[in-house]
Amino acid sequence: MKVRELTEATFRSVRRRTTLKTRQRGNALESKETSRLRPLRTKGGKVKSQTFFFETSGSDSGDTWIQKVKAHVRPNSRKRSVWGTDVTMVCNCPAWKWGGSDHWALEDGYLYGLPRSNRSFPKVRDPKHRQGACKHVISVSNLIRDGKMKIDE
């Protein structure tokens, strides 16, 4: 399977690729930022990207899942909101791994790191590409959409 280059995957576009039911379930969850890495910079000192880490508790199980989001700043962009930048992301929950999100993130170029699944097409769980993200990543996107996340200067 050929891995595509990073595309213009923003939180907005990933949310559009996710079912209404999953978005509603994600809206009911609370996410919080646990840490962030210092921004990576170009030789000229401009911010190139920054990685954020989040925790979201599962609605039923009480388990806590970790999400990683890397915001990629386009050259000469003045945007500092993570919502409008290209992103790569991953969640360590079982739904991301086996529900199709991992596969589609890899295919569409917004997977952070290596795939957690076996990279096979999700012919049972999501053959129609309706699961762009799990409910935990949707919960993180709500936090980011509300303007609470900015890329450091």
C-alpha positions in Angstrom: 0.0 0.0 0.0 1.4 3.3 -1.0 1.3 6.1 1.6 0.2 9.4 0.2 1.8 12.7 1.0 0.1 15.0 3.5 -3.0 16.4 1.9 -5.1 19.4 2.9 -6.6 17.5 5.8 -8.0 20.0 8.3 -10.2 19.2 11.3 -13.1 20.6 9.3 -12.5 18.1 6.4 -12.0 15.1 8.8 -15.3 16.0 10.6 -17.1 16.0 7.3 -15.9 12.5 6.6 -17.3 11.2 9.9 -20.8 10.0 10.5 -23.3 12.2 12.3 -23.7 9.6 15.0 -20.0 9.6 15.8 -19.9 13.4 15.8 -22.8 13.5 18.3 -21.1 10.9 20.5 -17.9 13.0 20.3 -19.8 16.1 21.3 -20.8 14.5 24.6 -17.2 13.8 25.6 -14.7 16.1 27.4 -11.1 16.4 26.1 -8.2 18.3 27.7 -4.8 19.2 26.4 -2.2 17.3 28.5 1.0 18.7 26.8 2.5 20.2 23.7 6.0 20.1 22.2 7.9 23.2 21.3 7.2 24.2 17.7 9.5 23.0 14.9 10.9 25.9 13.1 12.5 26.6 9.7 16.1 27.9 9.4 14.6 31.4 9.2 12.8 30.9 12.5 9.3 30.6 11.2 7.0 28.0 12.9 6.7 24.9 10.7 4.7 22.6 12.9 3.7 21.9 16.5 2.5 18.7 18.2 -0.3 18.6 20.8 -1.3 15.7 23.2 -4.9 15.3 24.5 -6.7 13.0 26.9 -10.4 12.0 26.3 -12.3 9.6 28.6 -14.6 7.0 27.0 -18.3 7.5 27.5 -19.1 4.0 28.6 -16.0 2.3 29.8 -14.4 5.1 31.8 -11.1 4.4 30.0 -8.9 7.3 29.0 -7.6 7.5 25.5 -4.7 9.6 24.1 -4.9 11.7 21.0 -1.9 13.2 19.2 -2.4 16.1 16.8 0.4 17.7 14.7 -0.5 21.0 13.1 1.4 21.8 10.0 1.8 25.6 9.2 1.9 26.5 5.6 4.8 28.7 4.5 4.0 32.4 4.8 0.8 31.7 6.7 -0.3 34.0 9.5 -2.9 31.6 10.9 -2.1 30.5 14.4 -5.4 28.6 15.0 -5.0 24.8 14.8 -8.5 24.6 13.3 -7.5 26.1 10.0 -4.1 24.4 9.5 -3.3 21.0 7.9 -3.2 18.3 10.6 -2.1 14.8 11.1 -3.7 12.8 14.0 -4.0 9.5 15.8 -5.9 8.1 18.7 -5.0 5.0 20.7 -8.6 3.7 21.1 -9.8 0.4 19.6 -12.3 2.3 17.4 -9.5 4.2 15.6 -7.6 1.0 15.1 -10.4 -1.3 13.9 -13.3 1.0 12.9 -11.7 2.3 9.7 -10.3 5.6 10.9 -6.7 4.3 10.9 -7.0 3.0 7.4 -8.6 6.2 6.0 -6.2 8.5 7.8 -3.3 6.5 6.2 -5.0 6.5 2.7 -5.9 10.2 2.9 -2.6 11.4 4.3 -3.5 12.6 7.7 -2.2 9.8 9.9 0.2 10.8 12.6 3.0 8.2 12.8 2.7 4.6 11.8 -0.6 2.7 11.3 -1.9 0.9 14.4 -4.0 -1.5 12.4 -3.0 -4.1 9.9 -3.6 -1.6 7.0 -6.3 -3.7 5.4 -9.3 -2.2 3.8 -12.2 -2.0 6.4 -14.6 -4.0 4.3 -16.8 -4.9 7.3 -16.7 -1.8 9.6 -16.4 1.0 7.1 -16.3 0.1 3.4 -18.0 3.4 2.3 -15.4 5.7 4.0 -17.8 7.2 6.5 -15.5 7.0 9.6 -12.8 9.7 9.1 -12.2 9.8 12.9 -13.2 8.3 16.2 -15.4 10.1 18.7 -12.4 11.0 20.8 -10.7 12.9 17.9 -14.1 14.6 17.3 -14.1 15.7 20.9 -10.6 17.2 20.4 -11.8 18.9 17.3 -14.6 20.6 19.3 -11.9 22.0 21.7 -9.9 23.2 18.7 -12.9 24.6 16.8 -13.9 26.7 19.8 -10.6 28.6 19.4 -8.9 27.4 22.5 -5.9 26.0 20.7 -3.3 28.2 19.1 0.1 27.4 17.7 2.9 29.0 19.8 4.8 31.9 18.3 
